[in-house]
Amino acid sequence: MKENTELLQFPCPYPLKVLGKNTKEFLAVVSGIIEKHIVEGGHVTYSTRVSSGEKYLSMTATFDAQSQTQLTAIYEELNVHELVLMTL
């Protein structure tokens, strides 16, 4: 018998944090990647914060995640982009 070990029950609200260098392109690139994977009619809210030295920028995107497959695809695409330093 296989035990169900999923930690999330989909769909569910999901906050995804992305950190990168504080550039003009960062916000547009990250939001574009995330929105590409959101179901039609889905809503994403964004909040941003600049580091104290103004060198780095963090963006938190909150959306209704539909599946682990969707989250994996978003994380994989973000993590290979040159402007993204870290995802949480």
Secondary structure, DSSP 8 states (H G I E B T S, - for coil): ------SS-SSEEEEEEEEEE--HHHHHHHHHHHHHTS-TT---EEEEEE-TTSSEEEEEEEEEE--HHHHHHHHHHHHTSTTEEEE-
